[in-house]
């Protein structure tokens, strides 16, 4: 069991590292390519989804204490959202296979507030793990999921 947890943690850390490198490359290039920006957005959203799914599986399997890395990934990755979500680029989303949603756009400060909510929720979750209070941990997990849903409700449009 410890080997499986170790492999999962290594995979998540590796995936997170690749995301940071890829997103950093997009940001270093001054966000010139709308396609690259949109692909990075989608990649980060998949990373969020993978971390949340892993956290849910760990919660179901009574292994939620092993979710610190997942929560850390969500918290740190949330900080990358505001710079990546400045332009709308709806036309690019329509050109990507299997894309069903697009970023509707919103002024930068509002996106930053949403990203900070997500980051704070993930930090609280991670800190809650240290207390061992499963009721609080579940509450913080719900806060992370609510933050995601709230942001999607504001910014995500159906193609």
N, C-alpha and C positions, 0 to 999 in steps of 0.2 A: 504494500500500500504506500509506503514511504517513497519507493522508487517512482510510482505513478505520480505522486504529488510533486516530487522533484522534477520529473520530466515536464509536467504541466507548467510549473513555475518557470523553468528554463525556456519553454516555448513562448510563454506569455511575455517574458522579459525580452527575448529575442525579437518577437513581433513588435513590441513597443519600441525597441531600439531602431528597428527598420523604419517604423513610422516617423520617429523623430528625425532620422536622417533624410527621409523622403520629403517630409514637410519642410525641413530646414532648407533643402535644395530649392523647393518652390519659393520659399520666402527670400532666399538669397538672390534669386533671379528676378526679384522685383515683381513677381506675380504676372509675368508677361503672357503666359500661355493659359487661356481659359480652360482648355481641355485638361492640362496638367493640374490646374487648381481644382476642377470638378472631380477628377480622379482621386486627388488627395483627400478631398472632402468625403468622398464615398469610402475610401480606404479607412479613414478615421472613424466614420460611422460604423463600419464593419468591426473595427477594433473595439469600439464601445459595446457593440452587440455581443461579441465574443466574450468580453470580460463579464458582462452581465449574465450571460448564459452560464458561464463557468461558476459565477458566484451563486446563482440559483441552484445549480447541481450540487455545489458544496453544501448549501443550506439544506437541501433535501436529504443529503447523505450525512448530515450531522458533522460536516467537516468545514463549517463556515469559518472557523478560526484560520483556515488556510487561505483566506481571501484578501489578506493584506496587500499582496502584490497587485491583485485585480483593482482594488480600490485606489491604490497609488497610481496605477496606470490611468484610471479614469480621471483622477484629480489633476495629474500633470497634463494629460492630453487635452483636457477642457481648456487649459490656458492657450492652446494653439487655435482654438476655434475663431475668436474675433478677427485675427488677421486673414484667415482663410475665407471668411464669409463677408467680404466687403462688397464684391460685385455679384450680380444675379446670375448671369451666364445661362439663362434658360435654354437658349438654342443649343448649347453644348449638351445639356442633359438629354434633350430629345435625340441626339445622335448616338447616345450610349445604349448598347443592347441591354435589355432588361431593366432600364431605368424607369421607375414609375412615379417618382417624385422629383421636385426641383426646389431650389432655395428661392423663396418669394422675395427676399430682400427686406432690409430694415436698417435704420441708422445704426452705426457702430456702437454707440454707448448702450443701446438696448441689448445687443448681442453680448456685449461684455458682461452685463448684469446677469444674463442667463448662464453664461459660462462660469461665472463666479458662484452662482447657486449650485451648479453641478459639482464644481470643485469642492465647495464647502460641504455638500452632502456626502461626497466620497471621503473627505477627511474625517468627518464625524463618524462615519461608518467604521473607518479604520481605527479610530480612537475607541469606539464602542467595543471593538473586538478585544481590546486589552482588558476591559472590565469583566468580560465573560457574561454580561447580562443579555441573554438572547432576545428578550422583549425589546430592549433598546436597539440591538443590532438589526432586528427585523424592521423596526421603525425607521432606522437610518437607510436600510435597503429600500424601503418604500419611498423615502425621500429622494433617493437617486433616481428611481424609476419615474416618480412624479415630475422631477426636474426634466428628464428626457421628454416625457409626454407634453409637458407645458411648452417646451421649446419647439417641438415638432408642431404643436398646435398653432403656434405663432408664425413659424418660418417655413414650414413644409407645405408645398402645394402639389396637387395631383396633376400629372401630365395628361 
